[in-house]
Amino acid sequence: MSAVVIKKPDSHRREYAFVQLDNGLRAIVGSDPGCDKAGASLCVNVGMCHERKDLPGLAHFLEHMLFTGTKKFPTEGGYHEFIEQNGGHSNAYTLCYFTNYMFEISPEKFNEALDRFSRFFYEPLLTQDCTDREINAVDSEFQGGMTNPWWRYIGIMNQSANPDHPFHVACGNNKVLKDEPKERGIDLYEEMVKLYESCYSANGMTLVIIGRESVAELTAVVKTMFGAIADRGVQMPIGDSHGAGRPPFLPTDWNALILQNPVQDIKDVVFSWVLPYQGGCWRSKPAQYVRHLLGHAGAGSLTSVLKQRGLITENTVGDGAWLEGSFSLLNITLDLTDKGLEHIEEIGMYVFAYIAMLQRTPPQQWIFD
């Protein structure tokens, strides 16, 4: 058993353990004899920014194709059917630097489900006959996001990015995954297989499972079912160095006021700053300290002043969420009143004055605590 100690509240009834397999896969197992659902989630450090940039959506397409069957369980749709017939559900999503696969199910069927799930990562069929269908499924997701404010914001981020940097966001659609590759003589299926075989590696995977079995039993299950995943020894690029010194955004494109015509009744303004990638700062969390101060709503805060002047109704401070990997973001999103919509420059003056005040004030331990 691993010497890693997982901290938890004294009142927490579940038992946990960390294990790293010989192939490099890292896992946390959770034992809860009273759980009414068992489940698993596997994250692989491969995402949109690792695909060929001239085949946007390839990583997302691979995510879909992984579900088309395995050597032991070749039936198309068999995995989802098994999960649903046993009181569970499954899903997956592709981010810029990671892809996540997960399911939950009745605890009595957990080991059977885990057997089906684990094989996606060492013996998937990647059934070629499913190519067009899965491209259409990807296209359907793309079409569904066209009127979503968040995805329209993502589109602006994508267009603002440095074309010489690997960063890009791509759900994929019929045009870029079917029509254009065909016109250029590119076999999309072959490129998808290449991405899987070259990048999906055990040493870049992290697994979390929870079930009714003991920690020792669950650890043994992980070793048995996930030990067969190949360790290709690849180190997927992440962090500020991804891009070979080229910035993800150029000042000429980033330092600007961009006006977006909304398709929903939304009035807001977003102030965004590009930061060095914060993933390695997970213990000290300097960006969280700043976000806390910028989003504070007490007396004398930026939020309270802007509300008192009738300029905003809400202030939300966040990061770049799943866009992050070669950079991080600091975003101040202000929901505007009708008056605020006419006084954007005034709001900006308050925002930068407040930031200037924070810059003159050393970090305070009591705030961090």
Order of alpha helices (4+ residues) and beta strands (2+ residues): beta-beta-beta-alpha-alpha-beta-beta-alpha-alpha-alpha-alpha-alpha-beta-alpha-alpha-beta-alpha-alpha-beta-beta-alpha-alpha-alpha
